[in-house]
Amino acid sequence: MLQAVPKNVHIYLESNPNPNSLKFVVNDMLVPEGLSFDFPDVQSTSISPLAKELFSFPFVDRIFFAGNFVTVTKKEEVEWIEIQNTLKEYIKTYLEAGRLIIEINDEEETLPVEEETETIKKIKTILEEYIRPAVEQDGGAITYHSFQDGVVKVRLQGSCSGCPSSMVTLKAGIENLFTRMMPGEVTSVEALN
């Protein structure tokens, strides 16, 4: 269970390549390092009272938590200038009250077990060291899903979901990096969502 500790919360805003997403960066960790939580709709918020409450704003389209930030994706018809201060104050007040952020279940989701070959270890290392920090900087997350026949499959979350430039980043940036660092092993990178 992750609960905010009542204290003086400072939040600053960071834009990212997705014009419909804005990153609300807090002066404390909201979720443990390496974990991220993506809420594409209000039905998915059963573990997060904060996400559920943020969806009560009619202009909120998606919520994402990672590290020390919340990325909010808005509906296209609304401008950030009209809503950013409302969201910032709401998040600040919520956190300063020490209310529950995420209810973490210790039971992990069971995924198909894939043999961790040297190639898969290299892929995961490149994702962790080179790609994840850059994607998080833009208010999103990227996670390894699978590798087969030269194709790396990843999941994009947060501001990356629905971002107009995410496919360009995926192909021109991430795929290019993999094919340069692992020539002959990785031929392409695909996003599952």
Secondary structure, 3 states (H helix, E strand, C coil): CEECCCCCCCEEEEECCCCCEEEEEECCCCCCCCCEEEECCHHHCCCCHHHHHHCCCCCEEEEEEECCEEEEEECCCCCHHHHHHHHHHHHHHHHHCCCEEECCCCCCCCCCCCCCCHHHHHHHHHHHHHHHHHHHHCCEEEEEEEEECCEEEEEEEECCCCCCCHHHHHHHHHHHHHHHHCCCCCCEEEECC
